[in-house]
């Protein structure tokens, strides 16, 4: 009967060691990496893009605007061009004079543009 007890003790020690290793080690996929994006803020000095005439479903003529970039001036006076792509999140269009905050990826892509009310 003695070998059976020492076998269970060894198994319990192995399980505890395994649990300690798993709990103490970072979990794969669950560890958040430092954010690779940065945030910039400033005042829109220029909106560059294009516009064209379109029709509403009711047949009324409208001007459809497509923004391609925002040029902003930061608090330090630096001028930045934020290129807008179809992947950029822009919940509300910005106009010259509006203050905005933008998230920019490490590669320089504009991820989002938010107007500061």
Secondary structure, DSSP 8 states (H G I E B T S, - for coil): -HHHHHHHHHHHHHHHHHHHHHHHS--TTTS------EEEEEEEEEEEEEEEEEE-TTS-EEEEEEEEEEEEE-TTS-EEEEE--TTSEESS---TT-EEEEEE-TTS-EEEEEEE-
